[in-house]
Amino acid sequence: MEVVLHTGAVADLTAAGDWYEARRPGLGSDFVVEVERALAVIGENPRAWPGWPDASEELEIRRFLLSRFPFALAYTLETDRVIVLAVAHAKRRPGYWLSRAGRSR
């Protein structure tokens, strides 16, 4: 299934990648590779991952946790594609991205 990043998720990814890169050269690239791997896995079987805790059930937002970094991908399903709403830190600013759920991009 096609996986599309919301513009806000692109901004999240860029900001986190830049932050990691500033901490250690190459770490930002490692972060981006981990997110790309997650996107491929989600695209293969998008219904395999659980719902996002505390998100309203009618929004049907799912969560994929990254294994190496403390981030999760928040995404929702449309008929023919997956929309990644956020590349969200697991402990910071919970739910800041929820307003993106009503907009495809």
Secondary structure, DSSP 8 states (H G I E B T S, - for coil): -EEEE-HHHHHHHHHHHHHHHHHSTTHHHHHHHHHHHHHHHHHH-GGGS-B-TTS-GGG--EEEE-SSSSEEEEEEE-SSEEEEEEEEESSSSTTTTGGGGG---
